[in-house]
């Protein structure tokens, strides 16, 4: 099988819409399905005119158990939760440990910011002056700053993260503030976790 064949031959592993394929070929996305609009959160979204460009490559297996490229495209589900924010859901799972034989495309599942029983992988772009969102998730989040720089505001203190820096977010309330003159792009992997309990208080998800 050639590389080109592998890119388009899903062999039942993933269900990717024709619209997504057209978007990948054109490297520009104009719209998504209603299901895709719910990928990042059940809250209302604002469609972005100039979406974040993220190449999404997903591997799988053919009927003989040989490793193949199941998806190679420009991510089509670019959505905005607020002004100055753009995000692409790359993959998600409804279970943990993950079932790598599940034929569903994890990038097209309907998930909120996190998945209560699984994992979420997304890439987010924060423009300068992004509208604030102070929030806490019931997850442990692994983050890598891919480009730019950004401030993470906590209850106590501010940390500036720059390209190449990595972060482990352990259920803490935080806000992202881009005070620089250019966008900051961060890759996040969110893994379901128990809510934080301190004494008699439970610090659940908020925001």
N, C-alpha and C positions, 0 to 999 in steps of 0.2 A: 504494500500500500504506500503510495506517495504521501508526502506531507500535505499536499493540497487535498487529496482524498480524505485524509484523516481529519482535516478541518471541517469538512462538511458531512462526513459520514458519522452520524450520532450512534447508529446501531442500537437504538432503543435505550441508550444510557441516559441521555438527557433530552428533554423536550424544549427546544428553543424555537421561538416563533420566527416565521419568515420575515416579519417586520424587523426583528432584531438582526437578522442576517443582512438585510438591506442596509440597516443603519451601520453595521460594521463595515460593509463594503464602501459606503460613502464617508465613513469616519465622522458622521454628524448625525445627531439624533433629533428628530422633531417631535416625537410623541411615543407614549407607551400605553399599554392596556390599563384598565381600571385595576386589575390585580397588581400590576407593577407599581402603581401609584401608592399602594399600601405596603410596599416592601419594607420601608424604613420605619414607619410609625403609622398608627391609625389616625393621627391628627391630620388636619388639612395641610396641603402642600401648595407651594407656588412653583409653577413650571418655569424653568430657566431657559432663556433663549440661546445662551452660549454655554452648553454643558461642559462639565469637567470631562476631559478625555482620558479614559483609563482602558488600556488593553487588558482583556480578561482571557486567560488561558487556563483551561480545565482539562485534566487528563482522565482517562477511563480505560476500559478493556473492551476488546472485541469479543465475538462469540467463541473464539479459541483461547481466550485468556491472555492475549497479547496486549501490551500497553499501547495506547493510542492517544492522540489529541482529540478530545471530544468537542471542545469549544475553543475557538480562537477568534475573538471579535472585539470591537470597541463596545464597552458596557453601554447598554441602552436605557437603563433605568436610573438616569441622573435626575435627582429630585432636590428641591430646596424646602427646608423647614422654616426658614426665616431669611430676611435680607442679609446678603453677604455669606450665605452658607450653601454649599452644594455637596451632595453625597451620592456615592454609587455603592449599592449592595453587591458585593462580589460573590459571596457564598454564605449559606447558613445551613444549620442542621437542626432538626427537631429532637435529636437525641444526643446523649453523650455517655459513653463513647459513640463516635459517629459510625453510621452504617455506610461504608463505601460502595455497597451494592445498590443503594437506593437510586432508582432511575430518575427521580425528580431533580430538576435543575435548582440547586440551592440558591442561586442568584435571583430566582423568580418567586420564591416563597413569600407568603405574607407574614411579616414579622414586625414587631415594634422595635424600639431602640435596642432591646436585648431579647433573647429567647429564653423563657423561664426554664426550659428543659434541654437547651442545646447551646449552640455557638453562633456567632455572627461575625462576618468579616466584611468590613466596608472601608472605602477610601473617602475622605472628606476634605473639602477645600474651604478654608476660612479666609474671606477677603478682608482687607483693612477695614476696620470699623464694623465688623460683623455684629449684628444685634445680639445682645447678651442672652444667655440661657444658663441659669444656675440650676444644676441637676445632680442627682445621684442615682446610680443604677445598681441593681442587685446582681452584680457580676464582678469578675476580675478582668480588667481590660489591659491588653498588651498593645502599646502604641509605638510607632516609629515615625519620626518626623522626616518626611521625604524631601521637602523643600521649604525654604522660608524660615520664619521664626514666629513664636506665639507665646503669650503669657498664660499660665494656668493659675487662676485665682482660687485659693482655698479659704476656709474659715480663718485660718491663721497663716498669712504669708502668700507670696506670689513667686512662682518659679518660671523663668524664661527658658523655653526649649527651642533649640535650633536644629538645622538640618543634620541628621545623623544621630541625634539624641533619641533615647528610648525611655519609655515610661511604663510603670506598672501601677494602674489605678485600682485601688482595693476598696471599692464601695464608698469612696469619699465624695462629699458634695463639692462641686467645682464649676468653674466657668472659664470658657476660652475667650481671650481678648487679643485681637491682632492690632497692635499699636504700630506696626511697621508700615512700610510703603508698598509692600507686595504681598500676594497671597501666600498662605501657608497650607501645605498639603500634608495630611497625616493618614497613615494606615492604622486601622484599629482591628483587633481581634477581641471580641467580648465573649466570655465564657460564664455560663450561669453559676451563681454562687449563693450561699445562704445569706440572708440579711444580717447586717451588723447588729450585735446585741451587746450593750454596755450597761451593766447593772440591770435595772428593771426596764430600761429603754431599748426599743427596737428601732434601728435607723433603716427604714425601708426605702424603696425607690421614691424619688420625688422630682418634679420638673420635667 
